[in-house]
Amino acid sequence: MKQTIMIVEDDRMIRGLIRLYLEKAGYRVVEAGDGEEAKAVFLDTQPCLVILDLMLPKLSGEEVCAWMKEQSPDEAAVIMLSAKTRTEDKVNGLQIGADGYLTKPFEPEELLAHVEAVLRRTGRFCQKLVYGGLCLKPLKGEVWLGDEQVRLTSHEFRLLHHFMKHPNLIFSRESLIDELYPDDSRAVMDRTIDAHIKKLREKIEEDPSSPSRIRTVRGMGYKFAVE
């Protein structure tokens, strides 16, 4: 799965240029044009790196950076963009929590080099699967829905992890039993999987009776649906 980078910049032309270079380099890119939008997009996409302009409408870049570091202190790196060139401004940005600081104007190749350097240092912390605000962190054994942590049993976590690793693929009950109970699959019944699915839906679906994430495929099994 491609690493996700978020661009927070109110200048559309600059945002578009950065996006072009990042996508060409193989990254998945999401955008926000102001500080408030940045918070919503961050929770929905859980990016591994944020390219953050300091001069933003609604909330300043410093405020957004501090908030992001509270949400994901180890997992979301931040590169600040600023027209401020004084040493004390750079030091302040790094003290707030930025992992890099780049002054405007800059060449896109220079920014890309900064991105690659920061991700070499921090990328190992950003191992997660994210779809529509649902974030699974396999190294931590955590699942988050927006800014709320979802408490799962070990079987529920393994089942959801399996689904999210293979979005839109259909799995029969038998194959899911083999995945969850490899050492004792013959003693497990189909309705055990159905019970796990029911519990999962109650925890991650907006309307468990009409699920949008874990869907039943009549006569075949279940799939984790991603648009």
C-alpha positions in Angstrom: 0.0 0.0 0.0 1.4 3.4 -0.9 2.4 5.8 1.9 0.0 8.7 2.3 1.2 12.3 2.3 -1.0 15.2 3.2 -0.4 18.7 1.8 -1.8 21.5 3.9 -1.4 24.7 1.8 -3.9 27.4 1.0 -2.3 28.3 -2.4 -3.9 26.0 -5.0 -1.1 26.4 -7.5 1.6 25.4 -4.9 -0.5 22.6 -3.7 -1.1 21.3 -7.2 2.6 21.4 -8.0 3.6 19.6 -4.9 0.9 17.0 -5.5 2.2 16.4 -9.1 5.8 15.7 -7.9 4.7 13.5 -5.0 2.3 11.3 -7.1 5.0 11.0 -9.8 7.3 9.7 -7.0 4.7 7.0 -6.1 3.0 8.5 -3.0 -0.7 8.7 -2.3 -1.6 12.4 -1.8 -4.4 14.1 0.1 -5.0 17.8 0.5 -6.3 20.5 2.8 -6.6 24.2 2.2 -6.9 25.5 5.7 -6.2 24.4 9.3 -9.7 23.2 10.2 -9.9 21.1 7.0 -6.4 19.7 7.8 -7.7 18.2 11.0 -10.6 16.5 9.3 -8.5 15.1 6.5 -5.9 13.9 8.9 -8.3 11.9 10.9 -9.9 10.4 7.8 -6.7 9.4 6.1 -4.0 9.1 8.8 -1.1 10.2 6.6 2.5 9.1 7.3 3.8 12.6 6.5 2.3 16.1 6.4 3.7 19.0 4.4 2.4 21.9 6.4 2.4 25.6 5.4 2.6 27.9 8.5 0.5 30.7 7.2 -3.0 29.1 7.0 -6.6 30.4 7.3 -8.6 29.4 10.4 -5.8 27.7 12.3 -2.1 28.5 12.1 0.4 25.8 11.0 1.9 25.8 14.4 -1.5 25.0 16.0 -2.2 22.3 13.4 1.3 20.8 14.0 0.8 20.7 17.8 -2.6 19.1 17.4 -1.3 16.4 15.0 1.6 15.5 17.3 -1.0 15.0 20.1 -2.9 12.6 17.8 0.0 10.6 16.5 3.3 11.5 18.2 5.4 8.8 16.5 3.5 8.1 13.3 2.9 11.4 11.5 6.0 13.3 10.5 5.7 17.0 9.6 7.7 19.1 7.2 6.9 22.8 7.7 6.9 25.3 4.8 7.4 28.9 5.5 8.6 32.2 4.1 10.3 32.9 7.4 14.0 32.4 7.1 15.3 33.5 10.5 17.1 30.9 12.5 14.8 31.4 15.5 11.8 30.7 13.3 13.3 27.4 12.2 14.2 26.5 15.7 10.7 27.3 16.9 9.2 25.1 14.2 11.4 22.2 15.2 10.6 22.7 18.9 6.9 22.5 18.1 7.4 19.1 16.7 8.3 19.5 13.0 10.6 16.8 11.6 11.8 19.2 8.8 11.7 22.8 7.9 11.8 24.2 4.3 11.8 27.9 3.4 9.9 29.4 0.4 10.6 29.6 -2.4 11.8 26.1 -3.0 12.4 23.7 -5.9 10.1 20.7 -6.0 13.1 18.4 -6.2 14.4 19.9 -2.9 11.1 19.2 -1.2 11.0 15.7 -2.5 14.5 15.1 -1.1 13.3 16.4 2.3 10.3 14.0 2.1 12.4 11.0 1.3 14.9 11.8 4.1 12.2 12.3 6.7 10.4 9.1 5.7 13.7 7.1 5.9 13.9 8.2 9.6 10.2 7.9 10.5 8.6 5.6 8.0 9.1 2.5 10.1 6.7 3.9 12.7 4.0 4.5 10.1 2.7 1.0 9.4 -1.1 1.1 9.2 -4.0 0.3 7.0 -6.5 3.2 6.6 -9.8 3.3 4.7 -12.5 5.9 5.3 -11.4 7.0 8.7 -10.9 3.4 10.0 -7.2 2.9 10.9 -5.6 -0.4 11.9 -2.1 -0.3 13.4 -0.7 -3.9 13.3 2.5 -3.1 15.2 0.5 -1.6 18.1 -2.5 -3.9 17.9 -4.8 -0.9 17.8 -7.8 0.1 15.7 -9.0 3.7 15.5 -12.2 5.2 14.1 -11.5 8.8 13.6 -10.1 10.0 16.9 -11.8 7.2 18.9 -10.0 3.9 19.7 -12.0 0.8 19.0 -11.5 -2.1 21.5 -11.4 -5.5 19.7 -10.7 -9.0 20.9 -7.7 -10.8 19.5 -9.9 -12.7 17.0 -11.7 -9.6 15.9 -8.5 -7.8 15.4 -7.0 -10.6 13.3 -10.2 -10.9 11.3 -10.3 -7.1 10.6 -6.6 -7.1 9.7 -7.1 -9.9 7.2 -10.0 -8.1 5.6 -8.2 -4.7 5.4 -5.1 -6.3 3.9 -7.3 -7.6 1.1 -9.9 -5.0 0.4 -12.8 -5.9 -1.9 -11.9 -9.6 -2.0 -14.5 -12.1 -1.0 -13.7 -14.7 1.7 -15.8 -17.8 2.4 -16.5 -18.7 6.0 -14.2 -21.7 5.6 -11.2 -19.6 4.5 -11.8 -17.2 7.4 -11.9 -20.1 9.8 -8.5 -21.3 8.5 -7.1 -17.8 8.9 -8.3 -17.3 12.5 -7.9 -20.9 13.7 -5.1 -22.5 11.8 -4.4 -25.1 14.5 -8.0 -26.0 15.3 -10.1 -25.1 12.2 -12.0 -28.4 12.1 -13.5 -27.8 15.5 -14.8 -24.3 14.6 -18.3 -23.9 13.1 -19.4 -21.4 10.5 -21.6 -19.5 13.0 -18.4 -18.7 15.0 -17.3 -16.5 12.1 -20.7 -15.0 11.8 -20.6 -14.1 15.5 -17.2 -12.4 15.1 -18.5 -10.5 12.0 -21.6 -9.4 14.0 -19.4 -8.0 16.8 -17.1 -6.3 14.4 -19.9 -4.6 12.7 -21.3 -3.4 16.0 -17.9 -1.7 16.7 -17.0 -0.2 13.3 -20.1 0.3 11.3 -22.3 3.4 11.5 -25.4 1.2 11.1 -24.5 -2.5 11.9 -27.9 -3.6 10.4 -26.9 -2.1 7.0 -23.0 -2.4 7.0 -21.0 -0.4 4.5 -17.6 -1.8 5.4 -17.9 -5.6 6.1 -20.5 -6.7 3.6 -22.2 -10.1 3.1 -21.9 -11.5 -0.4 -24.8 -13.9 -0.8 -23.8 -17.5 -1.3 -20.1 -16.6 -1.2 -19.0 -15.1 2.1 -17.8 -11.7 3.3 -15.7 -8.8 1.9 -14.3 -5.5 3.2 -15.7 -3.0 0.8 -13.6 -0.1 -0.4 -14.8 2.4 -3.0 
